């Protein structure tokens, strides 16, 4: 099957987000100094992306977490065709006071800045840009051990990795982060250093910019051909 490429508009928005991250890069000073009850995650808006991100697994983990840590609160950014299903699961598990669905959020850096922890419960991943963004902010991260995540996160040093589709393991890792704040803070700082040392954000932006321009050119060529067919 041919590779599914993102629309130029979607990639352009992502490019702007990354550019803002670079602009603020030297201003980042690990914004949290004490545990914050709000944890934030980010997921895609396409149906395939929602399934892949496995938000349902995180909701099941949240049900376990609040039994040990009633102060836990979760904010989920994003929107899409599975939102109603996830909201229903939330109510079934009596998580209505614990979980907040934010809908589409354009200023992801601002959301990450006020979070105390980033969780990526995916079933599969490439190199996650949101994971890199969170680590660049100095946030402690919990992610599943799939795809490119182990390349980004060194478990126990720059974050914690757990098996996918395992709510108990995910809950355990989140609770570990929240109950050992000093260790979590050190992991967040080590994560930021790893992003700086091994994932050159500026080089990534340059690559995405080239892809964006190439996609825009391809879309324009396709549109011109379709216009030619109609007019002919």
Beta strands, then each sheet from edge to edge (+ up, - down):
strand 1: 38-42
strand 2: 73-77
strand 3: 99-103
strand 4: 117-120
strand 5: 140-144
strand 6: 160-162
sheet 1: 1+ 2+ 3+
sheet 2: 4+ 5+ 6+
end
